[in-house]
Amino acid sequence: MPADTRPAQAGLRPGSLADVIEVAEYDPNWPARFEALRTEYAAAMAAAGVPVAAIEHVGSTSVPGLAAKCPPINYFGVSSGMRV
């Protein structure tokens, strides 16, 4: 179906979120991409003096075999500090 007719058929205006969100089949590279991001996030937080307790992969890209909204790899960061 042409992209320019999909929003109208769904009752949405062009340029709405239906044109932005992509759902992709599971990519077995997502866990490795998250691990690379975790390393980068941890280094950035350490450089900023933020004590990191955990950085976890969350959301649809974290579930093996599940299609997911892309491109973001979602994460949840937990600081062990009281003042962040």
Buried (B, 14 or more C-beta within 10 A) or exposed (E): EEEEEEBEEEEEEEEEEBBEEEEEEBBEEBEEBBEEBBEEBBEEBEEEEBEBEEBEBEBBBBEEEEEBBBEEBBBEBEEEEEEE
